[in-house]
Amino acid sequence: MNTARHPAWGALAALALALTLTACGQPEGNEKPPEPGDTAVAEVDGKSVWTSDVKREAVAQGLISEGEPLDMSSDLFRRVLDEVVDQKLLAAEALKRKLERDPVAQRRLAAARERILGDMLVESVVEKAVTDAAIRDLYQEQLRLSRQSEEIKARQIVVATQAEAEQIKKLLAAGASFEALAMERSTDSATRFSGGDIGGYFTLDVMPEPYVAALKDAKPGDLAGPFAVEGGWALVRIEEKRQEAPITLEAARPQIVRFLTYDKVRDLLEKLRAGARVQLTLPRTQDVPGAPREPANAPPPVAEEPAAASPPPAAPAATPATPAQKAPARK
């Protein structure tokens, strides 16, 4: 279940946030627009609910993307507004019942506060680092490093025996139509009814090895084969060859942004861990009932030197790749 989209979970999250802000001594009831151009769309016990509150909740639930507009006249806006009002009512009632004074509640509020502050730090770091200039620079760098493959457009005829393939080759040499023979004689149902068209442009790295060997040196207009393939023997006519077009900046942008974000978060975590004293104090694994035990006459365990503190786990790393296929990588 995606808890971020469930209204009840959204209400609980907002309750934790409201209680956290109260516990931190943040003022409430400030009727000045929190953002330029903000509009009050409701009041709860005399306190305004703003359009930015509704949009922030919609983003948190994954209903819209960050920065995407949300029409105040839409059904979605009204539904999320109702949820925001419910959340504020729940938070106010929890404060009336002094739930924030419970020790367990205080620990949960502290954890929510840490998550919010951590998210804000990451957002500020990413906002400064993942700029249009950084995206363009990494895109150009990957274009320089990448090598475009050669694309091929071709048609094929596949038959059961080499002898039949040789017979068809003679008919083609005599001027017979490749497309007509493909539809009449080919046994490959995937290409037969399109006149043998293998399917637009393709690169050899996605083809079986027999095709690679037969087509790598062929030129437009050449007839390759017959050569053995799975299911019989193939004749392939090369219609065109061209250099693969590089991916556009707009198509690569989401992958580049994702890579830059991971890269900056990883660097941030590495610096923070290097400047902090982190020591794991996990207890020893306890005996599990029914687990195998050492025999009573087993030699006593040898005393071990105190273990050094474990190194910090590595932050998620992006896989190096070219922008045409995966997230981009640095040199």
C-alpha positions as CSV (number, residue, x, y, z in Angstrom):
1,M,0.0,0.0,0.0
2,N,1.3,3.4,-0.9
3,T,0.8,5.2,2.4
4,A,1.7,8.6,0.9
5,R,-1.6,8.5,-1.1
6,H,-3.8,7.3,1.7
7,P,-5.9,10.1,3.3
8,A,-5.6,8.6,6.8
9,W,-1.9,8.4,6.6
10,G,-1.7,11.9,5.2
11,A,-3.7,13.1,8.2
12,L,-1.4,11.4,10.6
13,A,1.6,12.9,8.8
14,A,0.2,16.4,9.0
15,L,-0.7,15.8,12.7
16,A,2.9,15.0,13.4
17,L,4.1,18.0,11.5
18,A,1.6,20.4,13.3
19,L,2.6,19.0,16.7
20,T,6.3,19.2,15.8
21,L,6.0,22.9,14.9
22,T,4.2,23.5,18.2
23,A,6.7,21.6,20.2
24,C,9.5,23.7,18.5
25,G,7.8,26.9,19.5
26,Q,6.8,28.0,16.0
27,P,4.1,30.7,16.0
28,E,0.7,29.8,14.6
29,G,-2.1,32.0,13.3
30,N,0.1,34.3,11.2
31,E,-2.4,35.7,8.7
32,K,0.2,37.1,6.3
33,P,0.4,35.1,3.1
34,P,3.3,32.6,3.6
35,E,4.2,32.9,-0.1
36,P,3.9,35.7,-2.6
37,G,0.6,35.6,-4.3
38,D,-0.8,33.1,-1.8
39,T,-4.6,33.0,-1.3
40,A,-6.6,32.0,1.8
41,V,-9.0,29.3,0.8
42,A,-10.5,28.3,4.2
43,E,-10.4,29.1,7.9
44,V,-10.2,26.6,10.7
45,D,-11.0,28.2,14.1
46,G,-10.0,31.6,12.8
47,K,-6.7,30.5,11.2
48,S,-6.3,30.6,7.4
49,V,-5.6,27.7,5.1
50,W,-3.6,28.8,2.1
51,T,-3.4,27.5,-1.5
52,S,0.3,26.7,-0.7
53,D,-0.9,24.4,2.1
54,V,-3.1,22.5,-0.3
55,K,-0.5,22.3,-3.0
56,R,2.2,21.1,-0.6
57,E,-0.2,18.3,0.6
58,A,-0.9,17.3,-3.0
59,V,2.8,17.1,-3.7
60,A,3.4,15.1,-0.6
61,Q,0.7,12.6,-1.7
62,G,2.2,12.3,-5.2
63,L,-0.9,13.8,-6.8
64,I,1.0,16.5,-8.6
65,S,4.7,17.2,-9.2
66,E,6.7,19.9,-7.4
67,G,6.0,23.2,-9.2
68,E,3.0,21.9,-11.1
69,P,0.0,24.2,-11.0
70,L,-3.2,23.1,-9.1
71,D,-6.4,24.8,-10.3
72,M,-8.5,26.0,-7.3
73,S,-11.7,25.2,-9.2
74,S,-10.7,21.5,-9.8
75,D,-12.2,18.6,-7.9
76,L,-8.7,17.5,-6.9
77,F,-8.0,20.9,-5.2
78,R,-11.3,20.6,-3.3
79,R,-10.6,17.1,-2.2
80,V,-7.1,17.9,-0.9
81,L,-8.4,21.0,0.8
82,D,-10.9,18.9,2.7
83,E,-8.0,16.6,3.8
84,V,-5.9,19.6,4.9
85,V,-8.9,20.9,7.0
86,D,-9.3,17.5,8.6
87,Q,-5.6,17.3,9.4
88,K,-5.7,20.7,11.1
89,L,-8.7,19.7,13.1
90,L,-7.0,16.5,14.2
91,A,-3.9,18.3,15.2
92,A,-5.8,20.9,17.2
93,E,-7.8,18.3,19.0
94,A,-4.6,16.4,19.9
95,L,-3.2,19.6,21.4
96,K,-6.3,20.1,23.4
97,R,-5.9,16.5,24.8
98,K,-2.2,17.3,25.6
99,L,-1.1,14.3,23.6
100,E,2.2,16.1,22.8
101,R,3.3,15.7,26.4
102,D,3.4,11.9,26.2
103,P,7.0,10.6,26.1
104,V,6.3,8.3,23.2
105,A,4.7,11.2,21.3
106,Q,7.7,13.4,22.0
107,R,10.1,10.9,20.6
108,R,7.9,10.6,17.4
109,L,7.7,14.3,17.1
110,A,11.5,14.6,17.5
111,A,11.9,12.0,14.8
112,A,9.4,13.8,12.5
113,R,11.4,17.1,13.1
114,E,14.7,15.4,12.2
115,R,13.2,14.0,9.0
116,I,11.8,17.5,8.0
117,L,15.1,19.2,8.7
118,G,17.0,16.6,6.9
119,D,14.7,16.9,3.9
120,M,15.1,20.7,3.9
121,L,18.9,20.4,4.0
122,V,18.9,17.9,1.1
123,E,16.5,20.2,-0.9
124,S,18.7,23.2,-0.3
125,V,21.9,21.4,-1.4
126,V,20.3,19.9,-4.4
127,E,18.7,23.2,-5.5
128,K,22.1,24.9,-5.5
129,A,23.8,22.1,-7.3
130,V,21.3,20.8,-9.8
131,T,21.0,23.8,-12.1
132,D,20.3,24.2,-15.8
133,A,24.0,25.0,-16.3
134,A,25.1,21.8,-14.4
135,I,22.6,19.7,-16.4
136,R,23.9,21.1,-19.8
137,D,27.5,20.7,-18.8
138,L,27.1,17.0,-17.9
139,Y,25.0,16.4,-21.0
140,Q,27.8,17.8,-23.2
141,E,30.4,15.8,-21.3
142,Q,28.5,12.6,-21.9
143,L,28.1,13.4,-25.6
144,R,31.9,13.8,-25.9
145,L,32.4,10.4,-24.1
146,S,29.7,8.5,-25.9
147,R,30.1,6.6,-29.2
148,Q,27.1,6.5,-31.4
149,S,26.4,3.1,-33.0
150,E,25.5,2.4,-36.6
151,E,21.8,1.8,-37.2
152,I,20.6,-0.5,-40.0
153,K,17.3,-0.8,-41.8
154,A,16.9,-4.2,-43.5
155,R,14.4,-6.9,-44.7
156,Q,14.7,-10.6,-44.3
157,I,13.4,-13.9,-45.7
158,V,13.6,-17.0,-43.4
159,V,13.1,-20.4,-44.8
160,A,13.5,-24.0,-43.5
161,T,16.5,-25.2,-45.6
162,Q,19.7,-23.8,-47.2
163,A,18.7,-25.2,-50.5
164,E,15.4,-23.2,-50.5
165,A,17.3,-20.1,-49.5
166,E,19.7,-20.5,-52.4
167,Q,16.8,-20.9,-54.8
168,I,15.2,-17.7,-53.5
169,K,18.5,-15.9,-53.9
170,K,18.6,-16.8,-57.6
171,L,15.1,-15.5,-58.0
172,L,16.1,-12.2,-56.4
173,A,19.2,-12.0,-58.7
174,A,16.8,-12.4,-61.6
175,G,14.8,-9.4,-60.5
176,A,12.0,-10.9,-58.3
177,S,10.5,-8.6,-55.6
178,F,12.0,-9.1,-52.2
179,E,8.8,-8.0,-50.5
180,A,6.6,-10.3,-52.5
181,L,8.9,-13.3,-51.9
182,A,9.0,-12.5,-48.2
183,M,5.2,-12.5,-47.9
184,E,4.9,-15.7,-50.0
185,R,7.8,-17.8,-48.8
186,S,9.2,-16.6,-45.5
187,T,8.4,-18.7,-42.4
188,D,9.1,-15.8,-39.9
189,S,5.6,-14.6,-38.9
190,A,7.0,-11.5,-37.2
191,T,8.4,-10.0,-40.5
192,R,6.6,-12.0,-43.2
193,F,3.5,-9.8,-43.5
194,S,5.5,-6.6,-43.6
195,G,7.4,-7.7,-46.6
196,G,10.3,-8.9,-44.5
197,D,10.8,-5.6,-42.7
198,I,12.8,-6.4,-39.5
199,G,11.3,-3.4,-37.8
200,G,12.6,0.0,-38.5
201,Y,16.2,0.9,-37.6
202,F,18.2,-1.3,-35.3
203,T,21.7,-1.7,-34.0
204,L,23.7,-4.9,-34.2
205,D,24.1,-5.1,-30.4
206,V,20.5,-6.1,-30.1
207,M,20.7,-8.8,-32.8
208,P,21.6,-12.5,-32.5
209,E,25.2,-13.4,-33.3
210,P,24.5,-14.8,-36.8
211,Y,23.1,-11.5,-37.9
212,V,26.0,-9.6,-36.4
213,A,28.5,-11.7,-38.4
214,A,26.6,-11.4,-41.6
215,L,25.7,-7.7,-41.5
216,K,28.6,-5.9,-39.8
217,D,30.5,-5.3,-43.1
218,A,27.5,-5.2,-45.4
219,K,26.6,-2.1,-47.3
220,P,23.3,-0.6,-48.4
221,G,21.9,-2.6,-51.3
222,D,23.8,-5.8,-50.4
223,L,22.1,-9.1,-50.0
224,A,23.6,-11.1,-47.1
225,G,23.2,-14.8,-46.8
226,P,21.9,-17.3,-46.7
227,F,23.2,-18.0,-43.2
228,A,21.9,-20.2,-40.4
229,V,19.6,-18.7,-37.9
230,E,17.2,-20.0,-35.2
231,G,14.4,-21.7,-37.1
232,G,16.1,-22.0,-40.5
233,W,18.2,-20.0,-43.0
234,A,18.0,-16.3,-43.6
235,L,18.5,-13.9,-46.5
236,V,18.8,-10.2,-45.5
237,R,18.8,-7.2,-47.8
238,I,20.4,-4.1,-46.4
239,E,18.3,-1.0,-47.2
240,E,20.1,1.7,-45.3
241,K,22.8,2.4,-42.7
242,R,23.2,5.6,-40.6
243,Q,24.8,6.8,-37.4
244,E,22.6,6.5,-34.4
245,A,21.2,9.9,-33.4
246,P,22.3,11.0,-29.9
247,I,19.7,11.5,-27.2
248,T,18.4,15.0,-26.9
249,L,19.0,17.2,-23.8
250,E,15.3,17.2,-22.9
251,A,15.0,13.4,-23.1
252,A,18.2,13.0,-21.0
253,R,17.3,15.6,-18.4
254,P,15.3,13.4,-16.0
255,Q,18.2,10.9,-15.8
256,I,20.8,13.6,-15.4
257,V,18.8,15.3,-12.6
258,R,18.5,12.0,-10.9
259,F,22.3,11.3,-11.2
260,L,23.3,14.8,-10.0
261,T,20.9,14.5,-7.0
262,Y,22.3,11.1,-5.9
263,D,25.8,12.5,-6.4
264,K,25.3,15.5,-4.2
265,V,23.4,13.6,-1.5
266,R,26.2,11.0,-1.5
267,D,28.9,13.7,-1.2
268,L,27.0,15.4,1.6
269,L,26.6,12.2,3.6
270,E,30.2,11.3,3.2
271,K,31.3,14.7,4.5
272,L,28.9,14.5,7.5
273,R,30.0,11.0,8.4
274,A,33.7,12.0,8.1
275,G,33.2,14.8,10.5
276,A,31.1,12.9,13.0
277,R,31.9,10.1,15.5
278,V,29.5,7.2,14.5
279,Q,29.8,4.0,16.4
280,L,27.4,1.1,16.1
281,T,26.4,-0.5,19.4
282,L,24.3,-3.4,18.2
283,P,23.8,-6.1,20.8
284,R,25.1,-9.6,20.2
285,T,22.8,-12.0,18.4
286,Q,20.7,-13.9,20.9
287,D,20.1,-17.6,20.7
288,V,17.1,-18.6,18.7
289,P,15.0,-21.5,20.0
290,G,15.6,-24.6,17.9
291,A,18.8,-23.3,16.4
292,P,21.8,-25.7,16.3
293,R,24.1,-25.4,19.2
294,E,27.8,-26.3,19.6
295,P,28.5,-29.6,21.5
296,A,29.2,-29.3,25.2
297,N,32.8,-30.6,24.7
298,A,33.6,-27.9,22.1
299,P,36.8,-25.9,22.9
300,P,36.3,-22.5,24.5
301,P,36.2,-19.6,22.1
302,V,39.4,-17.7,21.6
303,A,39.3,-14.1,23.0
304,E,39.1,-11.6,20.2
305,E,40.6,-8.1,20.0
306,P,38.1,-5.3,20.3
307,A,36.6,-4.7,16.9
308,A,37.1,-1.3,15.4
309,A,34.2,0.8,14.6
310,S,32.6,-0.2,11.3
311,P,33.1,2.2,8.4
312,P,30.0,4.2,7.4
313,P,27.9,2.5,4.8
314,A,28.2,4.0,1.3
315,A,25.5,6.3,0.1
316,P,23.4,5.1,-2.9
317,A,25.6,5.5,-6.0
318,A,24.6,6.0,-9.5
319,T,25.7,3.5,-12.2
320,P,28.0,5.1,-14.7
321,A,26.6,5.1,-18.2
322,T,26.1,7.2,-21.2
323,P,23.1,9.6,-21.4
324,A,21.7,7.6,-24.3
325,Q,21.0,4.7,-22.1
326,K,21.3,5.2,-18.3
327,A,22.1,7.8,-15.7
328,P,25.2,9.8,-16.7
329,A,28.5,9.2,-15.1
330,R,31.5,11.5,-14.4
331,K,35.0,11.0,-15.9
